[in-house]
């Protein structure tokens, strides 16, 4: 695993314009960076990232199977009681899922450690599935990278295949895509998924989350009053549970992506649950619930809110007190503790690996760098290659 | 088609490539920023009058209307166009052509893409025009505020599966008899604007956490 410098493609900003990649720069800061890339060996990719991703995913499903059936655990996961039965129903009827992203601390030599699982609303999908793919193709064409360079990134292929599958085997005739207003990044992510659905010849519509309505029969509707029967929502389940229309969810007969059982996977309480069911697993870090605080009196620990996005409200502490913390709006519902593991540093940046799954198949990785130890939404995205 | 549609050859590599073999680039190319779906509100405002039944004509075309009202070619055109616009708003909507044709018959559906989105709907089969309100011979077509006529789109089905086959009907599903009919008695309320497709009681019940957290993205 190496960080290599490379010249930027001179026309990449024009290309970004052409393909509608509008969030490569955010708040005046570069988000997409291509003056360097990460280089992995095939062995690193397959043995150290792909295989553990697949295995960890199966372990997460085992957690869902335990938690969804047990009121005591559902309470610990801070899931409102009115959704316990709907979650179990969605799990027992095997409601299909679309995708997940696991975040790993991985330095190229020691086992990758799972930091968290973004099982509900992962982003940086477009940059991963398409944009870094295009970067590699361009650089191979121009001779800047060897012709046998490859990339762990079958994300787009698998997404299209998954939508085709939902159409043929799940009999989905159409699908609505929804995200919130006023975020170019989320809209871009959803547009990309719409393009993938389109490529799979699945009829698709778009609606903003805020525009979703409720009909007299208790169905959700879009702005044209079409009934929403299948819906991809880039909006966290825990928000939907708590909001006004949440009470209509159990009866609205929607096939959601992600399905409701994914609310257990995206929950930070997953981490102590994994450690409980699979203690000492090489790809897991010790993790505990808040009431197991006595386990954390020695060493360095990370305190994470049960519900949180993009590294908000995270603090790192040891015996002497809090060492680093990030601000944010989350944390009211409670915290979990996870053993601290340093993110590897390349060129003075902290590097985080995102490992993607489409349904239950590993589908590629993304690499993000941050100047802080806590990767937040101002991190930078770098492409990668496989060579050797 | 373009340089990326073929994956780069992999000389002497035994293993399968770990990346997407091809990506169809034209599908992802966007010259313009992503446009959110916006809603448009189009409605015909009617002045309130009594509920006396009135004569209404059923026309298949502008020509039929004009031959009935020889000096009103322009007005017939205007009424027709108004009905076409209204049809786009109120016609039954389908997300795919098959479902539409199932209800309305083969080749009787069109694809519409407007500011409200995209969908399939049946072709307008004709339009209903009520004439001579207040026994006023002059139809004042041009001044909208003093509009003395009402028009609305008519549909029909050619599908054997539909009980509205070869019947005139309005967007609310009300039938006005067989296609041979040229006129009917209607109440003015028949011309009240029809609701758009299905019904929604309220909106905005999702998305409330957004304002509270002011986080840029909800992804992770």
Interface residues (C-beta under 8 A of the other chain):
Chain A: X17 X18 X19 X20 X22 X26 X42 X45 X101 X116 X118 X120 X121 X122 X123 X124 X129 X130 X133 X134 X136 X137 X140 X141 X147 X148 X150 X151 X152 X153 X154 X155 X156 X157 X173 X174 X179 X180 X181 X183 X185 X186 X187 X188 X189 X191 X192 X195 X198 X199 X203 X205 X206 X207 X208 X209 X210 X211 X212 X213 X214 X215 X216 X221 X222 X223 X224 X225 X226 X227 X234 X235 X236 X239 X240 X242 X243 X244 X245 X246 X248 X266 X309 X310 X312 X328 X329 X330 X364 X377 X386
Chain B: X3 X4 X8 X9 X10 X11 X12 X13 X15 X17 X18 X19 X20 X21 X23 X24 X27 X28 X29 X30 X31 X32 X33 X34 X36 X37 X39 X93 X95 X96 X99 X116 X117 X119 X195 X196 X197 X198 X199 X200 X201 X202 X203 X204 X205 X206 X207 X208 X209 X210 X212 X213 X214 X215 X216 X217 X218 X219 X220
